[in-house]
């Protein structure tokens, strides 16, 4: 069955049709709350971009984008991995002022994703980005956004539990965020892998933000991979919640203060990606033409999993799973969409 599994004693709290209704409720309530909390306006976003633009997210640098040609446009296109760089360009084009921003529904295909309870080749998330100033380009600003997003998630959970009382036996999420840097986490658990550290810390604190992802730690390895051309590796991080059903940390959001011209210059060199300097997006950023921003992505299916007490991401989204995984879940009378 690969890495997917059914936790002992697991049974869905909601029927298939109740689940679909609850997903709709979560998405409506949460995105409205997020928009108010961070002062964001919804915009439309692309499903694909031209490779030559430099706008696609390279993730860890090894994932292969899905590409195709568009004969009538005499162009090639790539399905996005994320909208991290596109959003910053959109803020520039829309002439959005500091303190305001945008959010959008992002749909992507990550063909090389390892499939398990939390991962699918289909990615759906709320992508958001807002303009900041040199004075507000600080960790305080980042932490304010983190606590605001966590509050929106906790408020959404209360709304959903009010409509579906059968969810009330699932634990309430912790509104208090435990902040820790990736280096502090490594120092705390030096003998564990990065994922094991996340699991241990999340189990202890419930809701955590791990800061400083992408650069090498004192061990010589980064906590996790990050492309060098959107997040500032010293001012980014992940929001994680402890998921008691899977007994593990569940990453809900990757976010951060975005690179400045100076940090982009440094990180491109550290990552061995100096060839990107000639791409349109990178050239504009290095020349200081793009606004300073912060932003991130919030997983829609993962949030639904967490709030509805689901054991597998396939219970809340349609995708393709290997036959062994599908059969094991069918035998347990659990539907993967």
Secondary structure by P-SEA (a helix, b strand, c coil): cccccccccccccccaaaaaaaaaaaaaaaaaaaaaaabbbbbbbbccccccccccccccccccccccccccccccccccccaaaaaaaaaaaaccccccccccbbbbbbcccccccccccbbbbbbbbbbbccccccaaaaaaaaaaaaaaaaaaaaaaaaaccccccccccccccccccaaaaaaacccccaaaaaaaaaaaccbbbbcccccccccccccbbbbcccccccccbbbbbbbccccbbbbcccccccccaaaaaaaaaaaccccccccaaaaaaaaccccccccbbbbaaaaaaaaaccccccccbbbbbcaaaaaaaaaaccccc
